[in-house]
Amino acid sequence: MSEFLKCPICRGKKFSKFWAMSGYRLARCKNCGMIWDFFPPENLQAQYDKRYFINENPKGGYANYFEGMAVNKKTFSNRLKKIEKRFGKGKLLDVGCALGDCLKEAKRLGWEEIEGLEISDYAYKFAKKRGLKVKKGALSNNTYAKNSFDIVLYQDVIEHVIDPVDELKRVYRILKPEGLIYLVTPDVEGLWSKLLGPLWYHYKPVEHVTYFSQGTMKHALKNAGFNNIKTAKTYHILSLGYIMNRLRYYAPNLFDFMLKIVNSTPLINISFKAFTGELEAWGQKSN
């Protein structure tokens, strides 16, 4: 493993180190406030196999991606409608499209030109079997033409990227003039992070390597060339079952017991908007 001793946003070399949680030390830039894992694993991609999408870890990856599909599409639907209201429908690229749920929802809503990009071989093959137009890999090793897309999505992806500014510059290149990037990522300065401290759910060693606030996200987008930048807190639509599964991280015995009870009732599928400590961000390419 190699140490990353420059801020991934402003490239500053002055930073402090702090213990985010037991055994997990992060760096905070003294210039812009960006937080990152200065000692990330060599091969981040290796973890995104089938076990990432179906596992018993109440914190890492997905407990069971398939069980969450029905409720996930409600979140994707809301986001796509928000984008359409602001920009209209256009040629869309979903980076980190996973099993293709957002692409399927876009198709259902009448988006005609949709593509996905996915680093996980397992997820890529699954999405292809669903009849979706998906490429395998990261943006750094895919040669999309300049000015290819109207909208690029990064939903719970940018926190997995060691050099987010370079990544955002690649997005800027493939966007058409006046095209939009839309991102969702955990907010390290949000309410839940402040309340929970070292127990914050989104501190994920190995998996998450960069931690944004609304301020540092704006800084990153600006450094990549974007304008008309906006950020806000955002929500997911979650089922009661999903929430209880994730709460097992805090009290395994209690929520295992509650899940067993709720699983046998219709309550398991009740869904609602939940502000879980994430932000959304928009940026636009110049004309």
N, C-alpha and C positions, 0 to 999 in steps of 0.2 A: 504493500500500500504506500502511496505517496501523500505527503502533506501538501495542502493547498493553503499557502500563507499570504495570499492576496485576496482582497474582497472580490467576490464574483460580480459585483455591480459597479463599484467605482474604481476597482483595482488598487485601492489603498492598502498599505502594508502595516498600518497601525491598527491593532485590534486587541481585544481582551478575550480571555478564555473563561468559560463558566460551566458549571455542572448543571445541565438542563434537567437531568434526572440521574439516579444512581447508575454509575458506570457509563454515562453518556455525556461527553464534553463537547461543547460547541464554541465557535468563535463569533464575536460581535464586533463589527467594524466601528472604529472610533470616529470615522468621518460621516458615514451615511446611515449607520445603525443596522445594516444587513447582518443576518445571522446565517451561518453555514456550518456544515460538518467539515472540519479542516483535515480529517483523516478518513475519507470515505473508502469503501471497498474497491478493489481494482476492477472487478467485473460486475457492475450493477445489473447487467442484463440477465445474468445467470439465475436470478431469483424468480423471474417471471415465467415459470412453467405452470403446469396444471395445478400444482399445489398452491400457487398464489391465488387462484380463483376458487378453490375449495380447500379449506383447512380448518383446523380447530383452534387456531391462534385468535383470541378475541380482539387482538390489536392489529396484527399485520395482515396485509393483503385483504382478501374477502373471506368471510366465514363460509358463505355459499352464494356465489354470484348468481346462480340459476334461481335460487329462492327469491332473490331481490329483483329479478327482471321485471315483474309486473309493476312494481312500485317505482323502479328506476325510470321507466319510460315516462312517468308523469313528470319527473324532474326534467328530463330531456325535452319533453313537449313544451313545458313552460319556458325553458331557455330558448328554444327555437322560435317560439312565438314572440318572445321579447326581441330577438335578433331581427325577425321579419318586420316587426313593427318599426324598428329603427332604420333598417336598411332595405328591407324587401328580400325576396328570395334571390339567390345567386349561386354561383359555383362554390361548393363548400368542401373543405378538407377537415376531417376530424383526426387530429394527431393524438395517438394513444387511444384508439377507438375501442380497445378491448374486444369483446365478442360481437360488437357491432350494434348494440342496442340504440345508440343515438342515431346512427345511420338508418336503421329500420324505422325509427320514429320520424325522421326527416322525410323518408320516402312516403310514409303514411300521410304526412301533412302536405304532400305535393311538391316537395323539393325534387327537381329533376336531375340536377348535376351534383352528385354527392360521391365523395371518396373518403377512404380511411387509410391511416398509416398506423401500424402496430408492431412493436418490438418483440412481443411474445410470439414464438412460433406456434404454441398451442392456441392462443387467442386468434392469431391470423388465420390459421387453418379452419377454426370454428366459424369465423366471420365469412370466409370464402364459401364454406358449405351452405351458408344462408343466402348465397347468391349476391353478395355485396362486392363492390369494387374496392379492394383493399390491397395495399402493398405492405411487404414486410420490411421492418428495419426502423431506423431513426431518420430524422430529417437530414442529419449530417451525411448519410450515405445513400440518399435518394436524390436523383437529378431532375427535380421538377423544373420546368421552364420558368423563366422570369415572367412576372405578371400573369400567373396562371389562375389564381383563385380570388373570389370576391370576399370570402369569409374563411378564416382558419380558427378552429376551436382547440383549446388546451384545457381540458376538464380534468382536474386532479392529476396533472402531468408535470408541470414546470418544477414542482418541488423534488422531482426525481432527476433533475438535470444539473450536472456539476457546473456548467458554464451557461447560465440562463441568458446573458446578454448576447452571446454568440448565437444561441438558439433563436432568440427573437429577431436577430438580424437576418437569419435565414428565412424566417417567416416574412419579414418585410420584403425581401427580394421576390418571393413567389406570389405575394399579394398584388392584385391589380391596383392602379392608382385609385385612391379613396377607399380601398378595401379595408376590412375590419379584422382585428384579432379579438377574440373573446376568451378570457381565462378564468378559471376557478381554482383556488388554492387555499390551504389553511392560512389563517391570519394569526401570526405569532404575537401580535399585539392586541388581539381581540379580547372580548370579555371572558370567554371560557379559558383562554390561555392564562389570563391574569388571575382568575379565580382558582384554577386548578394547579398552577405552577408546575412542579415536576410530575404531577399526575395527568397533565394535559394529554389527551388521547392522540394528538397528531405528532408528538415526539416519537419518531419511529426510527431507531438505529438501523443502519444498513439500507433501509427503504427510502427515507427522505433525507436529502442532502442539502437542500436550501430552504430557508424559512423566511417567508415574506410578511411584511406589514403592508398596509395600503400605501404608506410613504415610500418604502423601498420598491414596491411594485411599480409605482409611478416613475421612480428614478430609473429602473431597469428598462421600461418601455421608452422613456425619453432617450436613454443612451443608445437604444437600438434604432432610433430615428422616427418613432411614432409621434403623432400629435393628437389633439382632441382626446387626451387621456382622461379616463374617469374610473374611479373605484368606489366600491360600496360593500357593505356586508351582504351576504347572500344566504339562501336556505337550500336545503334538500327536502324532498318529500320522502318520508321514511315510514315504514310500517312499524307497528308496535313490536313485532317479532324481531325485526332487525335491531331496533334500539336495545331491547333486552339482551340480545346476543352480544352486542358491543359493550353493554354495561357489565358483562361478565368479567371484563378486565379489572373492574374496581371491586366487585364482590362476587367471586365465582360461585360459591355455594348458594347464595341467596338467589342470584339470577338464573342459575341452572334450574333451581326448584321452581321459580316463577315461570320459566320457559316451558317446563313440562306441563304446567297447569294451563297456560295460555294456548299452547300448541293444539290442545284438544277442543278449542272454542273458536268461534268466528272472530274473536277479538284479535287473533294473530295477524289478520290482514288489514286491520284498521290503519289508515294512513293519514298523515297531516304534515303541514309545513313545520320544519324544525331548523332553527338557526344554530348550527352545530360548530360555529367558530371558523367559518370560511369567508373569504372575500371573492368578489368578482371584479374583473378589470376589463376595460375596453381601450383599444388604441386604433388609430386610423393612419393609413399610409397617405402621404401627401399626393396631391393631384399631379 
